[in-house]
Amino acid sequence: MALVSIKHQLVRGMQNGYAVPLFNIVDSLIADGIVAAAQAQNAPVILGLYGGHFELPNGRQQVAYARALAESVPQPVSLMLDHGASFEQCMRTIQLGFTDVMLDASKLPLDENIAQTKAVVRAAHAMGVAVEAELGHVGMGSDYQDAESLRKGFTRPDDVERFVSETGVDFLAVAIGTAHGAYAGEPHLALDLLDEIRRRVDIPLVLHGGSGLSTEQFQSAIAHGIAKVNVATDLFMTTARRLSEAATPEASYFALQRVAVESFQERCEHYLSIFGASGQAGG
């Protein structure tokens, strides 16, 4: 099938207790592995293209490849701008066929975050595209040892209702203790905060910084209201190790390509399974 918005699946996941992963792509081998995992698990999946990568010379080629790949499989595949930097970038990606976009204005004051998100939502909805935003700020795993600083970025429940009401955003990324990249310390999730946010709004909630969490932490977050989980670093690190092990003097370039695709497929299948997304493609 062609690319489809992930909104239906996220709403369904929220209602039925599973989450759909967004896996970031930077080349065609990664995309091949992700989509192969979706086929093997009969699961919906999101191909995420980070805003900074979209601006690279091969950004548009990645979009074209993802569109062609989605049309070759029956499972629902979505293409989402991850951490979009501006209104203009969101509009450019929509024109190229992205099914969903994220505007990340989380570092801005609340009023500015609301204003920028509202503008993107209005334009995107007119073109049938769903929008994610971030409230609070999910920092970097390298800073994770500074727990006091991390907590300052947590999503404030008192802001959530106003933000969702005024912007009309479709899904919301929340800061409850995760961080991007590898953790310099042990991740701890504030599930009580997640519960309070869930009570305030009835839209799918998103967890960024999934790499490094345990199976139990993922499943607890999903049970407490998370419907979308972003994962990238773990996929890249796992595949780098696999390639290092396979890179003998006799190894061919094509053999290493196969190792990369198989590594991404296996790790993505792992996440689809523990998130409860396996078998959900037909819903």
N, C-alpha and C positions, 0 to 999 in steps of 0.2 A: 504494500500500500504506500501511498505518498506520505510525506511528513504530516503529522497531526499535532495539534496543541495537546499539551500534557494536562490541561486543566481538568478534563473529565476524569482522568485516572487519579489525579491528586484528590479530588473531591471524593471519589469512590474509595481511595485508600484511607482517607480520613474517617469515612463512615464504617469501613470494614476492617480497620486495624492493620494495614500494611503501608509500606512506604516505597516510593519509586526513586531509584538512584539517578543522579546526574553524574556522568563520568566525563571528565574533560578530555577533549581530543586536541592533538597538536599535529597529527599526521594521519595518513590513510591506514597505516598498520594498526594504530590504536582503534580507529573507527571500525575496521574489519573485526577486531577481536571483540569489541563491545557488542556489535550487532550479531555476531555469531553466538555470543552468550545469550542475548535476547531470544534468538531462535531456539537454542538448546533448552532454555528454561520456559519458553512460551510466555515471555514477560514483556511488559512495556519498558521502555528505556529512554533516557534523555541524553543526547549528545550535547555537551556544553562547550562552547567556544569562548574562552576568556576574552574580555574586551581588548586587552593589550595584544593578544595573539591575533585577533581579528584585524588589527591594523598592520600586521606584518605583510610582506609581499605575497605570501601564499594564503592569506586569510580568505580571499574570495574563492580560491581553488578548494579549500577545505569545505566551504559551504556547498559548492557544486558537487563535490564528491559525496558529501553527506546526503544530499537530496537524491542522487542516483542510487546510493546504497539503500536508503529507506524504501525506494520504489521496488527493490528486488526481494523484499521479505514481507510476509503477511502481518507480522507483529507491529503494533503502534510504536513508531520512532518519532521523537520530537527533537528539534534543533533549537537550542536556547542560548541566547547571549548571556554569559555569566559575568557578573560584575561590570555591567555597562557603565561607561564613564560619563555619559552625557545624553541629553535629549537627542542631539544630532546623531550620535553613534547608534542609539536605539532605532532611530528612523532609517538609517542606512541599512542596518541588518534586516529590518522588516521588509524593506524593498527587495532584498536579496532572497527572501523566502523563509526567514526564521519564523518558527511557529510561536515562540514565547521569548520574552526579553526580561532581563533583570536590570533595573537601574539601581546602582549602589551609591546613594547619597548619604550613607550612614555617618560619615565624618562631619557632616554639616549640622548646624543647629536645627532643632526640630522643625521650626517653621519653614526653613529653606528645604529640608528634606521633604516635607509635605508638599510644598509648592512645586518642586521639580518632579516628584513622583506623580502628582495629580496631572501635570501637563503630559507626561508620557502615557499615563493610563488613558486619558481622553483621546489622544491620537492613536494609540495602539488598538483600543477597543473599536474605533471606527474602521479599522482594517482587520478585525477579527483575531487579534493577537492578545494573549494573556500576559499579565505583568507581575513580576515579583519585585519586592523592595526589601530593604533591610532596616530594622529599627533596633537601636542599640548598635554596638559595633563589635564584630567578631575579629579579634586581633590575630597575632602571629604566634605559632607554637614556640618559637625561639624566645618569646617573652613570657612564657607560661609560668616560670618560677616566681614572677612578680604577681602573686595572687591578688594583692590589694589593687594593683593597677588594672588587672583583668576584670575584677568585679565592677570597676567604674564604668566599663563598657556594657554591662548587662542591660538587657531590655527592661524598661520601666513599665510595669503593667498599667500605670495611670496614663501613659502616653498611647497605649495600643489602641484603645477604642477610638480615640480622636483621630489617630493616624489612618486607621482603616476606614472610618466613616468619611473623612474628608478627602481621601485619595481615591477610594473605590478600587484599591489594589486587589489582585486575585489571590496571591499567596504572599506570606510574610516570613522572611528570614529573621530568626531571633537569636540573641546572644545569651546563652545560658551556661557557658563554661567551656565550649569548644573553641578551637583556634585553628587557623590555616597552617599547613605545613607540618613538619615533625615536631612533636611535643618535647620541650625541655623540662620534663617532669611528668607527673601522673595526671591525666585529665579527670576532672570531677564535674559532673553535671548537676545543675540546680533544678532538680525535677519539681520541687515545690514551686519555683518560679514559673516553670513551664505549665504546671497545672493552673496557676493563676491567670496566665496569658490565655490558655485554652478556654477558661471560663469567660473571659472578656470578649472574645471574638470567635466567629464560626467560619473561618476560612482555613485552608490548608497552611500549616506551619512548616518551616524549612530549617534544617540543621546543616550549617556549613562547617567545614573542618572535621570531616568524618574520619580521616586517617588517624589511626592510633587508638580508637575506641575499641572496647571489647565487645564481643557478641552480646553479652548481657546489657551493656550500656546502650547499644543500638536498640535492642528490643525493648528496653525500659523506656527510652525516649519515644519510640513509636507507640507504645502502649499509653503514653501520657500525651499523645497528640501530634507527633511529628509525622508528616505525610511525604516528605521529600528529603533526601540526604545527599549532600554533595561529597564526592570522593575523587581525589586525584593523586595526591602525594604517594599513598600506599601503592597504587597501581604502577606509578613510575619507578618507585624504589624496588618493588618486587621484580619488575621486568628487567631493570638494570642488573640486578643480581643474577637473574637467569641468563642474561646475555653474557655476563662476565664468565659464568661457569661454562657456557657453550663456546666461547671464543677461543678455540684451540687453533694452532697454526694450520690445521687441515680443514677447518670449518669454512664453508662457502658463504657468500653473502646471502644467497637464497635460503640456506639452512637457518641463518640467523634471523632472517625475516619471519620464517615459520615459527621460530622460538618466540619472537616478540608477539606475534598474533596469538599463539597458543597461551602465552602467559597472561595477556590481557583477558582473553576469553575465560580462562580458569578463575582468575581473581574476580572478574565481574560476575561470573556465575555464583561464586561464594557470596557476594553481597546481595545479589537478587534473591538467593535462597534465604539468608538470615533476615532480610527485610520483609519477607513474606510476599514478594512480588512475583515469584514463580507461579506460572499457571494463570496469571491475571490478565493476559493479553486479550482474551475474548470478552472481557467485561465492558 
